[in-house]
Amino acid sequence: MEMQTKQKTLALDNAYEILEQSIMYHNGQPIGTIAALQSPDLSAENYSECFVRDFVPSALVFLADGRSDIVKNFLETVLTLRTRRRLVAGHEIQPGVMPASFRVVNEHGQEHVQADFGERAIGRVAPVDSMMWWLILLNIYEKSTGDKELSQRPEFQDTMSQILYLCLQDTFEVSPALLVPDACTMIDRRMGIYGHPIEIQSLFYGVLRIVHSLFKAETDKDKSVLNTAIVREKALLNYVRIFYWLDLDRLNEIHRYTTEEFGIDSINVLNIYPESIPTWVPDWLPDEGGYLVGNVGASRMDFRFFALGNFLSVMFGLTSDVQAARIMKLYELRWDDLVGAMPVKICYPAMEGLEWQVRTGSDPKNVPWSYQNGGNWPALLWPFVAAALKSGRGDLAERAFDTALSRLSNDTWPEYYDGRAGRLIGRRSNFKQVWTATSLILSHKLLENPAMLDLLP
């Protein structure tokens, strides 16, 4: 026990050293954290930037440690960058879109912050999750500090209004889910998640849950969009719980579906073909487990398991209590597949062969069981711990934490791991990856003080 305590202390101290060294400054003020301190790929210049989604675990650590000034500066910096609208390929990016990342540039002795709205990203895709993470972090900051003045500033209110208008604008869609392109989330390379990926729906629901407490809605137009958000929140909740959920009962229902149904009394509403059920699903899905599938659309169900979307759904209350318990049961019964030697696998199973070629475009970084195609990401440890604690499965949270603790520091805090069990350090992984280190710190804090979960939407 003494040896384990010493190991934990050394690992956490080392993680804090990385966090401190990663802090980005602008005109002497801390405004965020860079992505990684050490990259084997010298061309990966954006790892010296601050990514909005990557900063979230750093922000939660700073808030827990009473260093809210860094989080406030970050929120203000991203807000300022949003107003610098950009023309890309002949059209203007919507003003509600937040940058994926930013960096501090020194030109002619003057510092300024430069944003990336996707124009420097692989595939040139603008992020959708950044604006949602920013708004969720704003809510967490307010709950943690009691500072209600920040969100009420006119520029913050204007930003919230634009985010809502962007997400709730009328389209050709009938579904309450949010339609987005591939590569607009944490999985920021082509992986066949275009449409309505569960990660975006979970974040979208988190935004809808909190916006009424942050947004004043003084004009009739704003009041109308806020009312729409409230209605959409309930519709999205019901839609995801019904159409994204998969357990053995649901699988049997899909297996016996009648297709080509017409009319409002249809049972197979989305016209999912039983033949689309992958052969691995019936044998892999345990009787007591279940999960939210990766994507749902017309005649389309992506049966892959995506970790972050499921974790966020549990954390934000998008799943029912029974569904949350079954997701954790799935982890308990399929631990070797979904966790293995390093928490946590980003998706399961990996795409291989022709499917990999078609869906990823033969992406050499997303080869089977590597990177975003079935790789293991320590950055997912903290949302796993949060979801497990929220579901009353502290035993699984402890197990995952201990698994990560035994390797991360010795492996120099890699970005990701390769292989079916996550035993190999990622072939192109950066070292001293900051959200790998902060994920361990934050997981420890959550285990020590589960009341931190009250800060979540």
N, C-alpha and C positions, 0 to 999 in steps of 0.2 A: 504493500500500500504506500509506503514511504517513497519507494522508487517511482511509482506511478505519479504521485503528487509532484515529485521533483521534475519528472518528464513534462508534466502539464505546465508547470511554472516556467521551465526553460522554453518550451514551445510558444507559450503566450507572450513571454518577454521578447522573443525573436520576432513574433508577428507584429508586436507593437513597434519594434524598431523599423520594420518595413513600412508600416503605416506612417510613422513620423517622417521617414525619408521621402515618402511619396507626396507629401503635401505640396501643392502648386500655389505659387504666390503671384499676385499682380499688384504692382505698386506697393509692395510690402505687406499686403493683406492676403491671408490664406483664402483660396476660393474653390479648392477641390483637391482631388488626389489623382495622380497619373495612373495609368493602367498597369504598368510593370516597370520594375527597376532594371531588369536585365533581360534582353532579348537576343537570342542567337541569330535572328534574322534582321540584319542591319537595314533592310528595306522596309521593315514594319515600323515606320516612323510614327504612326498614329498610336502606338503603345506608350508614347510619351505624352499623350493627351489625356484629358479627363473625360471619361464617358459617363453620360447621365445615368444609365442603368447600373454601371459598375460602382458608381459613387454611393449608391443607396446603403449597402452594408457599412461603408466607412461613415456615412452620415449617422446611422443608428448608433454606432460605437461612440462617435463624438458626442451625440446627445446624451447617451448614458453616462459619459464621463464629464458632463457639464461644460462642454466646449461648443455650445450652440452657435457661437459667432461664425464658425467655419461653414456651418449648414446654412445660416442666413445669408452669408456672402455668396454661397453657391446658388441659392435660389434666386438672388438678385442678379447674379451674373448671367445665368441662363435666360432669365426674363429679358435682360437687355439685348442678348444675342437674338432672341426671337424676333425682335422688332426690326432687325436688319434683314428684310425680305430679300430673297435671292431669285434671280432668273436662271433657270436651268433648262437647256434645250428648247428655248423659245417660249417658255411659259413660267409663270410665277408660282412658287411654292405657297401653299395656303398659309396664312399668317398664324394659324393655331399650331402649326408643326414646330416642335422643338428640335434643336440640333442633336445629332447623335453624340457629338463630342466637341471639345474646344481646346485650344492651346494658347499659351502666351507667346507672342512674337515680339522680338525687339528689333525695331527698324529705325536707324538714324538716332539711336539713343533714346527712343520712345517705346514704351511698352504698350501693346494693345492685345486684346483677346480676339482670336480668330475662330470662327465656328465652322463645323462640318455638318451640312444638312444631308449628307449622303453622297455628295459629289466626289469625295475622296474614298468612299467605301467600295468594297468589292461588289461589282454589279450596279453601282450607282443607285442604290435604293434608299429613299428617305425613311428614317425610323418612324414607326407609329407609336412604339411603346414609350419613347422619351417623354412626350407630353403627359402621358398617364403617370409614369413614375414621378415626374416633377410635381404633379398635383397631389399625388398620394404622399409624397415626402413633405410637401407644404402642410398637409393636414397633420402628419405625425409631428412635425416641428411645432405646430401650434398646440397640440395636446401635451407635448413634452415640456415646453417652456411656458405655456400660458400666454404667450405673445399673440394676441388676436389682432393687433394693429397691422402687422405685415400683410396679411391676406386681404385686409380692407382697403389698402392703398389703391388708388384709381388704376394704376398700371397693372396691378395684380387682378383686380376685378375685370379689367378689359381682357386680359389674357384668358381668364376662366371663361368669359363669354365667348371668345373666339374658339377655344377648345370645344366647348359644348356645341356651338353652331357647326363646327367641322364634323363632329362625331354624330350629330343628330339630324343633319340635313337630309331632306327628302331625296331618295334615290329610287332606282328600279327594284330595290330589295323589298321582299315581303317579310323575311326573317328579321327578328329583333337583334340578331347578332351583327357584329361590325365586319364589313368586307374590307380586306386589306391585301396587299401584294405579298409575294414570297420575299423572304429576307428582310422583313421590317421589324423583327423582334430580336431576342437574344440569339436565335438562330439566324444569323445575318448573311448566310450564303444560300444558294438555291438548294432547297430540300423538299420541294413539293408541298409546302404548307400554305400556299396561296388560298384565298377564300376566307374561311372563318376559323382560324387556328385557336385552340383552347387557351393558349397563353394570352392572346389579345382579348378574348371574351372575359377572362378572369380579371385582367387589369381594367377593362372597360366597366365591369360590374363594380370593382373597387372605387372607381371614379364616380359612378352614379350613386353609390352609397354615401359619399362624403360631400358631394358638391352642394347639396342643399344647406349644409352647415357652414359653407365658406362663401357662397355666392349670394350677394345681397339682392340682385334682380330688381332694380328700381324702376326700369322702364317696362312698358307693357310687353314689348318684344322679348325682353329678358325673362319676364315672368312666364311668358308663354313657353319659352324653351326650357325653363326650369320645371314647369309642369310636365312637359314632354319627357324630361329626364326621369322624373318620378314614376311615370307610367312605364317608361322603357325599362327601368330597373326591375320592376315586378315581372314584366314580360320576358326579359332576358333570364331571370332566375328560373322561371318555369320552363322556358325553352331548353336551357342547358341541362337542367335536372332530368328532363324527359328524353331529349333527342341525343345528347352526348353521352348519357350514362350507359355503361355496358357491364352487366353481370350475367350469370348463367341463365337466369330467367329471361332477360332481355335478349341474349344470344339465341335462345330457343325460339323466341318470338320472331326475330329477324330470319332465322333459318326456315321458318314456315310461312314467311310472308307471301301474300298474293300481290303480284306486281301489276302495273298498268291500271291501277284503280283510279276512278274519276269521282268527283263530287265531294261535298263537304263531310261526308260520313266515312271517308277513306281511313283505314287503319294504318296502312303504309303511306303516311302523308308525304314523305320525301322520296318515295319510289326507290327504296334501297333494294337492290337485287341480292337474293341469298347467295348467288354464285360469287359475289364480291367478297364474301367472308374468307380471309386468308386461312390456309390450312393450319397455320401454327396456333391460331386463336383457340379453337375448342379444346385442345389438349393442354394449353398453357394456362388458361383462365381457371383458377380454383373455384370450388363450390362456394366458399365463404368470401371470396374477394370480388372486387369490382373497380372500375376506373372510368374517368371521362376520356373518351376517344379523342384523337388529335384534331379532327376536323369533321365537319358535317356540312353537306350541301345537297343540291338536287341530284338524286341517284348517286350519291357519293358519301361514303363513310370511310375515313382514314382510321383504321383500327390500331395504328401505332400508339404506344404509350409515351406521352411527353411529360417529363417530370415537373417542370416549373409550372405549367398550366394547372396541373392537378394540385400542387402545393398551394398555389395562390387561391385556387377555388376553395380549398379547405380553410385557409387563413382568413379569407374575406367573407366566408359564409355563403358562398355560391352553391356549395354542396349541402345536402341535408346532413344531419348528425349521423344517420345510418350510412349514407354514402361515404362520408369522411372516415367512419370506422372501417368500412370495407376497403377503402383505398389503403389504409394502414395495414389491414389484414393481408392485402395483396403483397405489400412490402415484406411482411413477416414470412409469408409462405413462398415468395419468389425472391428472397434476399440475394441469392447468388447471381440472379439475372439482373436485378435492378440496382444493387449496391456493389456486391462483390468485394474486391480488395480496397476500394476507395469510393466513398460517397460523393456524388451520386451519379448514376448513368443518366445522360441528358434525354435519351429516347431509347425505346426498345420495341422491336428488334432493329438492328442495323439493316439498311438496304444493301443488297448484294447483286451481282450479275447484271442482267439487263435492266432491272428496276433501278439500280444505282446509276447506270449509264444514262437512262432516260430522265430520271427525276433530278439528278445533280448535274447533268451534262458532263459526266465522267470527271467530276471534281477530284483532283489528286490529293487535296487536303482532307476531303470528306470520304476517303476510302472506308470500307466497312470496318466498324468497331474503332473508329478514330474520330477525333475532333467532334463535330456536331452530328456525325452519323454513328451514334452508339458509343461515343467516348464518355469517360467519367470525368465530371467537373466538380472539384472541391468547392467552387463558389456556390453550388446548390446545397451545401450542407446546412446553411442557416435557414433557408425556407423549409427544408425537410424537418429540421428540429422544431421550427415554429409550428408546422402542420401537425407533427406528431404530438407535441405538447397540447395543442388545441384540441386534438382528438382523444386526449387522455392516454396516449401511448408514450409516456416518458421513458419506458424501457427501450423502445426503438430509438428514441432521440439519443439516449446515453450510448447505446450500441454504436450508432453511426458516428457520434463524436469520438468515441474511443478508437474506432477504426481509423478515422482521419488523423487523430493525434499521433498515432504510432508511426506515421510515415511522412507527413507533410514537411516538417522542419528538416528531417534528414534528407529529403528529396529537394530541398531548396525551393519550396512553395511553387510547384509547377502550375501552369495554366490548366492543363488537362492530362488525362491518362488514356492509354490505348489498350485494346484487347477486350475480349468478351468479359473478363473479370476485372479489368482495370488495373492490371498488375504492372504494366509498362508505362514509364513516363512518356508522355506524348512526343512523337517524333519531331514535331515542329513547335513544341510547347515552349513558351517563355518561362523564365524562372523569376522568382521573387514577384509573382503576380499578386497585385495588391488585393484584389477581391478574394483571392484564395486565402490570404492571411487574415483579412478582416472577417471573412466568413467563420473562421475558427474562433476568433475573439468574440464575435456576436453570438455564436452558438453557445459558447461558454457562459456568456452573460444571460442568455435566455434560460439555460438550465439552472443557473444560480438564482434567477429572479423571473419566473414565468409571468409575473404581473406586467412585464414589458409588452406582452401580447396585447394588452389593452390599448396600446398606441396604434394598433393596426386598424384599418377601416372596419 
